[in-house]
């Protein structure tokens, strides 16, 4: 299994479904779980100077789950677990691999063909104004 050795800056636009919506859980529930799905734009940089990623902007499909604990009307804390999948197979820098195809082993060939997944964990603090 390969590793994405890069600094990644991400932005995501998503549709979120809150379970504390008055139908499943009360709107003012202390625990407010949610799910989401969306599209992301990620900028990858080769900060390790290993030339293992294609530097630039890459599009992803993202989804995740989370829960918010409402301490009071204005303050909350939460946890979010997200998963993203790059749409393109051009995340890894494979320049020159085509010429060396005869020297590639099975793992290298699989790396060339796969799309990359990533997972993000976040602890949050929210303030409602």
Buried (B, 14 or more C-beta within 10 A) or exposed (E): EEEBEBEBEBEBEBEEEBBBEEEEBEEEBEEBBBBBEBBBEBBBEBEEEEEBBBBEEBEBBBBBEBBBBBEEEEEBEBEBEBBBEBBEEEBBBBEEBEEEEEEBEEEBEEBBEBBBEBEBEEEEEEEEE
